């Protein structure tokens, strides 16, 4: 059985901050994918609600995710998101379901 961890992070931008949200989340793709233990990192936009985005991430394990949270690019985006989000972002942690 796999130990991978899937994260669904959800974001709601303040009015007028939709484009900065997209830019900030897009800027996280490259550095995150370059991390050891990052298996996938993809932002998605809601076409009916431009203020809402999610990121679906896949990590090799919990340790890889915790390391991600300690890196400068994560600290930067967390600080910026604090200014442009309408409410704090949410994280859902998902694991494989045994067959």
N, C-alpha and C positions, 0 to 999 in steps of 0.2 A: 504494500500500500504506500502511496505517495505521502510525503510530509508537506507538500506544497501548500502555500497559504494564498488565497485569493482575497484581495481587498477591493471593495467598492467604496470609493470616496465621493461624496456628493457635496456640491457647492451651489449656492444661490448668491448671485451678485446684487449689490445695491443698484438701484436704477441709475443708468448712465455708466456703469462700470462693467458692462458685458464684454467689451473688447479687451480691457486690461485683464480680466479674468482669463479669457482665451489665451492671450499672450503669455501670461504667467504660467498657466498649466502646460502650454506647448513648450515653453522653455525648460520644463522639467523632464521632458521625454529623453533627450540625449544623455544628460548626466545620470539619470536613473537607470537607463538601460546599460550604461557602462559599469554599473556597480556589480560586484560579485554577488550572486544570489538573486539578481533581478531577472526574471524569466519573461516578463511582459509588462508593458506600461503604456496604456492607450487612453487618451481623453476622448470623450464623446459629448456632443452638444445635443440638447433637446430642440428640434426644429420648431416646435410649437411654443417654446418658452426660452427665448435667447438668454435669459438671466440664469438658466440652470445648466450645469454641466456635471458629468461624473468622470472619474478615472477608474478604469479597471486595471488592477495591478496583479501580477503573480510573482510570488517570492518563493525561493527554495525552502525557506523555513522562517520561523519567528525571529531567529537571530539576524538573518539578513534584513528583515523589515526594521528591526530595532536599530541596526547599524544605519540604515537609510535615514531614520529619524534624527540621527546624530550628525549628519553631514551638513556642510555650509549651504549647499543649494536648497536643502529642505528648510533650514533655518531662515534663509532669505525669503522663500515663498511663503512660509508661515507668517512672517512679519508683514509682508505685503498683503496677504489675504485678510489679515486682521483689519486692514483699512478699506478693502473693497468688497467684502462679503456682507450681505444683509443679516446673516446669522452665522454662528460657528459651523464649520464643515463637519460632516459626520463620516465615520469610518465603520464599515461592516466587514468583519473578518469571517471568511468562509473557508471550509475545508472540504476535502473530497468526501463523498458519501460512499461507504463500503457497498460493493456489489452484492 
